[in-house]
Amino acid sequence: MDAAHRMKKKSDSAIDCPVQEIIGKYGMDEKSLMNIVRLNWRMSILSILASGGSEGVNYNRLYGMTGLNPRTLSIVLKELTSEKVLKRTVTNGSPPHVRYSLTKLGADVVRAPCPIFDMARKRNSG
C-alpha cells in the first residue's frame, strides 16, 4: 500500500475525526458546530487564543494580530463568548484589563477545523 493510499485511508477514519466526538461531548448537532467556525476571522481568533496559553490573550493583542477593526473584533468576540467558545475575564484596575481564553469547547474546536471543512466540502459537493 503506497503512502498516498494510507493517508487517504487514515483521513477517512471516524476515529481520527474529532467532529463526532465534539458533537457528542457538547450535545450539539453538526450545524451548531459549523456555525462556530462559519464566519470570517473566527478560526484566526481561535488559533491566536490557542497559542496564548491558559492565561488568555488581551484585547489589544488580538486587535494587533488580526488587523480587524475594533467594532468587528468586538462583535466576533461577543458572539464566540455567547456561544461558550471563549471565556472573557475582566481584571479590575484603571483601566480594567480584558482577557479572552478558550473554553474546553473552544479548545476542541481549534483541533477540529480540517475534518469540519472536509465534512462541509463533502456535503456541498454531493
Secondary structure by P-SEA (a helix, b strand, c coil): ccaaaaaaaaaacccccaaaaaaaaacccaaaaaaaccccaaaaaaaaaaacccccccaaaaaaaacccaaaaaaaaaaaaaaccbbbbbbbcccbbbbbbbcaaaaaaaacaaaaaaaaaaaaac
